[in-house]
Amino acid sequence: MLISRIILKNWRNFRKVNVPLRDRMFLVGANASGKSNFLDVFRFLRELSTTQGGGLQKAVADRGGLTKLRCLAARKEPDIEIEVHLSNNPGDEYPSWRYQLSFYQETRGKRQTLLRSEQVWKGQEQILLRPDADDKQDEARLSQTHLEQINTNKEFREVAEFFDKTTYLHLVPQLLRYSSMFPASPLENDPFGQEFLKRIANTPEKTRNSRLEKIEKALQVAVPKLKELKFLRDKTDSKPHLAALYEHWRPNAGWQQEDQFSDGTLRLLGLFWSLLENDSLLLLEEPELSLNGAIVRQLPALIFRIQRQRKRQLLLSTHSADLLQDEGIDGREVLLLQVDKEGTRISIPAELTEVRALLDAGLSIADAVLPRTKPEQVNQLSTFE
């Protein structure tokens, strides 16, 4: 199952969005156009669905409150709306599921976030419509979605479980190397990889070894002199580590642990692990960071192969011309984010006449689309003093 359409209203940068999604989508746009904020809506749905301390109130509070979530161009329309269509295949005439959520903030009292509506359709049959009679008798119920409650989501738990399994990892090498120097606990679901080694350690041994064996083969190609990768634990405190053996004139003298790995090696490890981890929706932000251009050019094909094997959906943001040069990227697999006076609008380049003509003429996505993400006055940056 995959998300075949996303509809947003007043979510962060986006006044209105209504776009279809395929099993692989590349998000391109200028800095601050909202690529991360677009991906965040899927993390938000995951946090609504988790059975371990999640829910609407926490998900909104963790983002600074509803006023920081609402689009600045919303004006008199206070509600934030999210609608997601789930299908077995992209392009299905009718989605298998539709989930719609609308919420707002009380203007008085506790100023809680409350539901305006929550609706679910299974096929073409509506199976949930809120507020219902019970909500009207007890308005406190509107502070929680049915999505987050096991006792109320039985009929559409498949949807909640789908959202809950969403994977996001934007590994920050410094957080991994020096995790002990950051006393604060990592954010929920550890999105920046502070406890990435624990994530590996908590994986069943057989599965862990199988994944690391595949990652080792990839790193042997991408990282000069790397011969072997292994998981181990510290003898004194059982702290998990990754160790790599590099070619050295002295036998077994070239072992290094993760705190000595390059940024690129650590980011590749996080990327490969995320791709192999499960078959859920995967969100990736700028996987090209810290990587050599020759490696980046291979990522689309590599990701496509692994993705097809696991039948999972991938949403990926990027600025990289190297990555977008890949001839296998279809214009329908790209979302172009452009900022205007009413926030950020999203379009599909293949549906824009001018871009379609360039793609039909043989230009790559990088050549046809990236120029449209360039700030209009970027040339003036060179005059900065």
C-alpha positions as CSV (number, residue, x, y, z in Angstrom):
1,M,0.0,0.0,0.0
2,L,1.2,3.5,-0.7
3,I,0.0,7.1,-0.5
4,S,-1.5,7.9,-3.9
5,R,-2.6,11.5,-3.2
6,I,-2.0,14.2,-0.6
7,I,-4.3,17.2,0.0
8,L,-3.3,19.9,2.3
9,K,-4.8,23.2,3.4
10,N,-3.0,25.8,5.6
11,W,-0.2,23.4,6.5
12,R,3.0,25.3,7.1
13,N,4.2,26.9,3.8
14,F,1.3,25.5,1.9
15,R,-2.0,27.4,1.4
16,K,-3.4,24.6,-0.8
17,V,-1.9,21.4,-2.1
18,N,-3.6,18.6,-4.1
19,V,-1.1,16.3,-5.8
20,P,-0.9,12.6,-6.8
21,L,2.1,10.6,-5.6
22,R,3.8,7.6,-7.2
23,D,5.9,5.0,-5.5
24,R,9.0,7.2,-5.9
25,M,8.9,11.0,-5.7
26,F,11.7,13.6,-5.8
27,L,11.0,17.0,-4.2
28,V,12.9,19.9,-5.7
29,G,12.7,23.6,-4.7
30,A,14.7,26.6,-3.5
31,N,15.9,26.8,0.1
32,A,13.0,27.5,2.5
33,S,10.4,26.6,-0.1
34,G,9.0,23.9,2.2
35,K,10.5,20.5,1.2
36,S,11.1,19.5,4.8
37,N,7.7,20.9,5.8
38,F,6.1,18.8,3.1
39,L,7.8,15.6,4.4
40,D,6.9,16.6,8.0
41,V,3.2,16.1,7.3
42,F,3.9,12.3,7.0
43,R,5.9,12.4,10.2
44,F,3.0,14.2,11.8
45,L,0.6,11.4,10.8
46,R,3.0,8.9,12.2
47,E,3.1,10.7,15.5
48,L,-0.7,10.8,15.6
49,S,-0.8,7.0,15.1
50,T,1.8,5.9,17.5
51,T,0.5,4.0,20.6
52,Q,3.5,5.1,22.7
53,G,3.0,8.6,23.9
54,G,1.9,10.2,20.6
55,G,-1.4,11.7,19.6
56,L,-2.7,15.0,18.3
57,Q,-1.9,17.3,21.3
58,K,1.8,16.1,21.5
59,A,2.3,16.2,17.7
60,V,1.1,19.8,17.6
61,A,3.0,20.9,20.8
62,D,6.2,19.3,19.5
63,R,6.0,21.6,16.5
64,G,5.6,24.8,18.6
65,G,1.8,24.9,18.6
66,L,-0.9,25.3,16.0
67,T,0.0,28.9,15.2
68,K,3.4,27.8,13.9
69,L,1.8,25.0,11.9
70,R,-0.8,27.2,10.2
71,C,0.2,28.8,6.9
72,L,0.8,32.6,7.2
73,A,-1.4,33.1,4.1
74,A,-4.3,31.4,5.8
75,R,-6.0,34.8,6.8
76,K,-9.5,34.2,7.9
77,E,-9.5,30.4,7.5
78,P,-8.1,29.0,10.7
79,D,-8.4,25.3,10.1
80,I,-5.5,23.0,9.1
81,E,-6.6,20.2,6.9
82,I,-4.9,17.0,5.8
83,E,-6.3,14.3,3.5
84,V,-4.4,11.2,2.4
85,H,-5.5,8.6,-0.1
86,L,-4.0,5.1,0.3
87,S,-4.0,2.7,-2.7
88,N,-2.5,-0.6,-3.6
89,N,-1.0,0.9,-6.8
90,P,-0.4,4.5,-8.1
91,G,-3.1,5.5,-10.5
92,D,-5.8,3.2,-9.1
93,E,-9.2,4.6,-10.0
94,Y,-10.4,4.6,-6.4
95,P,-8.2,4.6,-3.3
96,S,-8.5,1.7,-0.9
97,W,-8.6,4.2,2.0
98,R,-9.1,7.9,2.5
99,Y,-8.3,9.6,5.8
100,Q,-9.2,13.3,6.4
101,L,-8.4,15.4,9.4
102,S,-9.2,19.0,10.1
103,F,-8.2,20.8,13.3
104,Y,-8.1,24.3,14.9
105,Q,-7.2,26.0,18.1
106,E,-9.6,27.2,20.7
107,T,-9.8,31.0,20.9
108,R,-10.4,30.9,24.7
109,G,-9.8,28.8,27.7
110,K,-7.0,26.3,27.4
111,R,-6.5,27.1,23.8
112,Q,-6.3,23.4,23.0
113,T,-6.1,22.0,19.5
114,L,-9.5,20.5,18.7
115,L,-10.9,18.5,15.8
116,R,-13.1,20.2,13.3
117,S,-13.6,16.9,11.5
118,E,-12.2,13.4,11.2
119,Q,-13.4,11.2,8.4
120,V,-12.4,7.8,7.0
121,W,-13.6,6.0,3.8
122,K,-12.9,2.4,3.0
123,G,-13.2,2.2,-0.7
124,Q,-16.3,4.3,-1.4
125,E,-17.9,3.6,1.9
126,Q,-17.6,6.2,4.7
127,I,-16.9,4.4,8.0
128,L,-16.1,7.3,10.3
129,L,-17.6,10.8,10.5
130,R,-16.7,13.1,13.4
131,P,-17.9,15.0,15.3
132,D,-20.5,12.3,16.1
133,A,-23.2,12.2,18.7
134,D,-20.8,11.3,21.5
135,D,-18.5,14.1,20.6
136,K,-21.3,16.6,20.8
137,Q,-22.2,15.4,24.3
138,D,-18.6,15.5,25.4
139,E,-16.5,18.1,23.5
140,A,-13.3,17.0,25.4
141,R,-13.3,14.0,23.0
142,L,-12.4,16.4,20.2
143,S,-9.0,16.8,21.6
144,Q,-8.1,13.4,20.4
145,T,-8.3,11.6,17.0
146,H,-9.7,8.2,16.7
147,L,-6.6,7.4,14.7
148,E,-4.5,7.4,17.9
149,Q,-6.9,5.3,20.0
150,I,-6.8,1.5,19.7
151,N,-10.3,1.2,21.1
152,T,-11.8,3.4,18.4
153,N,-9.7,2.6,15.3
154,K,-10.5,-1.1,14.9
155,E,-12.3,-0.6,11.6
156,F,-9.4,1.3,10.1
157,R,-6.4,0.2,12.1
158,E,-4.7,-0.8,8.9
159,V,-4.4,3.0,8.2
160,A,-3.0,3.8,11.6
161,E,-0.5,1.0,11.3
162,F,0.6,2.2,7.9
163,F,1.2,5.7,9.2
164,D,3.0,4.4,12.3
165,K,5.5,2.5,10.3
166,T,6.8,5.5,8.4
167,T,10.6,5.7,8.4
168,Y,12.6,9.0,8.6
169,L,16.3,9.3,9.1
170,H,18.4,12.3,8.4
171,L,21.6,11.2,10.0
172,V,23.8,14.0,11.4
173,P,27.3,12.5,11.6
174,Q,28.3,14.7,14.6
175,L,25.4,13.5,16.7
176,L,26.4,9.9,16.0
177,R,30.1,10.4,16.7
178,Y,29.7,12.4,19.8
179,S,26.3,11.2,21.2
180,S,27.7,10.9,24.7
181,M,28.5,14.6,24.7
182,F,24.8,15.5,24.1
183,P,23.1,14.9,27.5
184,A,19.6,15.6,26.2
185,S,17.6,12.6,25.1
186,P,17.1,12.3,21.3
187,L,13.9,13.5,19.7
188,E,11.1,10.9,19.4
189,N,12.0,8.3,16.8
190,D,15.5,9.7,16.8
191,P,15.3,11.4,13.3
192,F,18.9,12.6,13.3
193,G,20.6,9.4,14.3
194,Q,21.9,10.2,17.8
195,E,21.0,6.6,18.8
196,F,21.5,5.0,15.4
197,L,23.9,2.4,16.8
198,K,21.3,1.4,19.4
199,R,18.8,1.0,16.5
200,I,21.2,-1.4,14.9
201,A,21.9,-3.2,18.2
202,N,18.2,-3.7,18.8
203,T,17.7,-5.5,15.5
204,P,17.7,-9.3,15.7
205,E,21.2,-10.7,15.2
206,K,20.4,-12.6,12.0
207,T,18.7,-9.7,10.4
208,R,21.4,-7.3,11.5
209,N,24.2,-9.4,10.1
210,S,22.3,-9.8,6.8
211,R,21.9,-6.1,6.4
212,L,25.4,-5.2,7.4
213,E,26.8,-7.8,4.9
214,K,24.9,-6.0,2.1
215,I,26.0,-2.6,3.3
216,E,29.6,-3.9,3.5
217,K,29.6,-4.8,-0.2
218,A,28.3,-1.4,-1.1
219,L,30.8,0.4,1.0
220,Q,33.6,-1.6,-0.5
221,V,32.7,0.0,-3.8
222,A,32.0,3.5,-2.5
223,V,34.7,4.0,0.2
224,P,38.4,3.6,-0.8
225,K,40.4,0.9,1.0
226,L,37.4,-0.3,3.1
227,K,37.6,-4.1,3.2
228,E,35.3,-5.2,6.1
229,L,32.4,-3.9,8.2
230,K,31.3,-5.4,11.5
231,F,29.1,-4.8,14.6
232,L,30.7,-5.1,18.0
233,R,30.1,-4.2,21.6
234,D,32.5,-2.5,24.0
235,K,34.0,-5.0,26.5
236,T,33.6,-2.8,29.5
237,D,30.1,-1.3,29.1
238,S,28.6,-3.3,26.1
239,K,28.1,0.0,24.2
240,P,27.4,-0.9,20.5
241,H,29.9,0.1,17.8
242,L,30.5,-0.3,14.1
243,A,34.0,-1.0,13.0
244,A,35.6,-1.0,9.6
245,L,38.8,-2.6,8.4
246,Y,40.8,-0.5,5.9
247,E,43.7,-1.8,3.8
248,H,47.0,-1.3,5.7
249,W,50.6,-2.4,5.3
250,R,50.3,-4.1,8.8
251,P,47.8,-7.0,9.0
252,N,44.7,-6.0,11.1
253,A,46.1,-2.6,11.9
254,G,43.6,-0.6,9.9
255,W,40.5,-1.0,12.1
256,Q,38.5,2.1,12.8
257,Q,35.3,2.7,14.8
258,E,32.4,5.0,13.9
259,D,33.9,8.1,15.5
260,Q,36.7,7.9,12.9
261,F,34.4,7.3,9.9
262,S,34.1,10.2,7.4
263,D,30.8,12.1,7.2
264,G,30.1,10.5,3.9
265,T,30.7,7.0,5.2
266,L,28.3,7.6,8.1
267,R,25.6,9.1,5.9
268,L,25.9,6.2,3.5
269,L,25.5,3.8,6.4
270,G,22.3,5.6,7.5
271,L,21.0,5.6,4.0
272,F,21.6,2.0,3.2
273,W,20.3,0.9,6.6
274,S,17.1,2.9,6.1
275,L,16.6,1.4,2.7
276,L,16.9,-2.1,4.0
277,E,15.1,-1.6,7.3
278,N,11.5,-2.4,6.4
279,D,8.8,-2.0,3.7
280,S,7.1,1.2,5.0
281,L,7.0,4.7,3.6
282,L,10.5,6.1,3.6
283,L,11.3,9.8,3.9
284,L,14.8,11.0,2.8
285,E,16.2,14.5,3.0
286,E,19.0,15.4,0.7
287,P,20.8,12.0,0.7
288,E,23.5,13.6,-1.5
289,L,25.0,15.5,1.5
290,S,28.7,14.8,2.1
291,L,28.9,12.4,-0.9
292,N,31.1,12.4,-4.0
293,G,29.2,13.3,-7.1
294,A,30.0,10.0,-8.8
295,I,28.3,8.2,-5.9
296,V,25.3,10.5,-6.0
297,R,24.8,9.8,-9.6
298,Q,24.4,6.1,-8.8
299,L,21.8,6.6,-6.0
300,P,18.6,6.8,-8.0
301,A,19.3,3.4,-9.7
302,L,20.4,1.9,-6.4
303,I,17.4,3.2,-4.5
304,F,15.1,2.1,-7.3
305,R,16.4,-1.5,-7.2
306,I,16.1,-1.9,-3.4
307,Q,12.8,-0.1,-3.4
308,R,11.3,-2.4,-6.0
309,Q,12.5,-5.5,-4.1
310,R,10.8,-4.3,-0.9
311,K,7.8,-2.7,-2.6
312,R,8.0,0.4,-0.6
313,Q,7.2,4.1,-1.3
314,L,10.0,6.7,-1.2
315,L,9.7,10.5,-0.9
316,L,13.1,12.2,-1.3
317,S,14.1,15.9,-1.2
318,T,17.2,17.1,-3.1
319,H,19.1,20.0,-4.6
320,S,21.5,17.7,-6.5
321,A,22.0,18.1,-10.2
322,D,24.1,14.9,-10.1
323,L,21.2,12.9,-8.6
324,L,18.6,14.4,-11.0
325,Q,20.6,13.7,-14.1
326,D,19.5,10.1,-13.9
327,E,17.6,9.2,-17.1
328,G,15.3,6.8,-15.3
329,I,13.6,9.6,-13.4
330,D,10.2,10.3,-14.9
331,G,8.8,13.8,-15.0
332,R,5.7,12.5,-13.1
333,E,8.0,11.4,-10.2
334,V,9.0,15.0,-9.4
335,L,7.3,17.6,-7.3
336,L,8.4,21.2,-8.0
337,L,8.0,23.6,-5.1
338,Q,7.8,27.3,-6.0
339,V,7.2,30.2,-3.6
340,D,4.7,33.0,-4.4
341,K,2.8,35.6,-2.4
342,E,0.3,33.0,-1.2
343,G,2.9,30.5,0.2
344,T,4.4,27.6,-1.7
345,R,2.7,25.9,-4.6
346,I,3.5,22.4,-5.8
347,S,3.3,21.3,-9.4
348,I,4.3,18.2,-11.4
349,P,6.9,19.3,-14.0
350,A,5.6,16.8,-16.5
351,E,2.2,18.7,-16.5
352,L,3.9,22.1,-17.2
353,T,3.9,22.7,-21.0
354,E,7.3,24.4,-21.1
355,V,9.0,21.7,-18.9
356,R,7.3,18.9,-20.8
357,A,8.7,20.3,-24.1
358,L,12.2,20.3,-22.6
359,L,11.9,16.7,-21.3
360,D,10.5,15.5,-24.6
361,A,13.5,17.1,-26.3
362,G,15.8,14.8,-24.2
363,L,16.8,17.1,-21.3
364,S,17.2,15.6,-17.9
365,I,15.1,16.6,-14.9
366,A,18.2,18.5,-13.6
367,D,18.4,20.6,-16.8
368,A,14.7,21.1,-17.2
369,V,13.5,21.6,-13.6
370,L,16.4,22.8,-11.4
371,P,16.7,26.2,-13.1
372,R,13.2,26.9,-11.9
373,T,14.3,26.6,-8.3
374,K,16.9,29.3,-8.5
375,P,16.2,32.5,-6.5
376,E,15.5,35.3,-8.9
377,Q,18.2,37.6,-7.6
378,V,20.8,35.0,-6.8
379,N,23.5,36.8,-8.9
380,Q,23.4,39.7,-6.5
381,L,24.8,37.3,-3.8
382,S,28.3,37.8,-5.2
383,T,28.1,41.5,-4.3
384,F,27.7,40.8,-0.6
385,E,30.3,42.6,1.6
